[in-house]
Amino acid sequence: MLSAPFIRTQDYGTRSSIVLLIEYTGSVAFVERSFNPRDESQKEVRYECYIKP
């Protein structure tokens, strides 16, 4: 039950998903996607930056 992409139980459920992308070139992106109770994408926030090698 807890390994599904969306967890939905009486007391617990998936509220957001996060991905951190780091490229060899130093480009970094952090993306968070929030979901409503019906597992529909509600909001997406994206932060990007560059890290010097």
C-alpha positions in Angstrom: 0.0 0.0 0.0 2.8 2.5 0.9 4.7 1.9 -2.4 2.0 3.2 -4.7 2.6 6.6 -6.5 -0.3 8.0 -4.6 -1.0 6.8 -1.1 -4.5 7.1 0.1 -5.6 5.7 3.5 -8.1 6.9 6.1 -5.3 8.6 8.1 -2.6 9.4 5.5 -2.3 10.4 1.9 0.2 11.9 -0.7 0.1 15.7 -0.6 3.1 16.5 -2.8 5.9 15.1 -4.9 9.4 16.6 -5.2 12.2 16.1 -7.7 15.7 17.5 -7.5 17.5 17.7 -10.9 21.3 18.3 -10.9 23.1 18.4 -14.2 26.8 17.8 -14.8 27.0 21.5 -16.1 26.0 22.8 -12.6 22.3 23.5 -13.4 20.0 22.7 -10.5 16.2 22.5 -10.5 13.9 21.8 -7.6 10.3 21.1 -8.5 7.5 20.5 -6.0 4.0 19.5 -7.2 1.1 19.7 -4.7 -2.1 17.6 -5.1 -5.7 18.0 -4.0 -7.6 15.1 -2.2 -8.6 13.7 -5.7 -4.9 13.3 -6.6 -5.2 16.1 -9.2 -2.2 18.4 -9.6 -3.1 21.6 -7.7 0.1 23.7 -7.8 3.7 23.5 -9.1 6.6 25.4 -7.7 10.0 25.5 -9.5 13.3 26.9 -8.3 16.4 26.9 -10.5 20.0 27.9 -9.8 23.5 27.3 -11.1 26.3 25.9 -9.0 29.9 26.6 -10.1 31.9 23.4 -10.6 
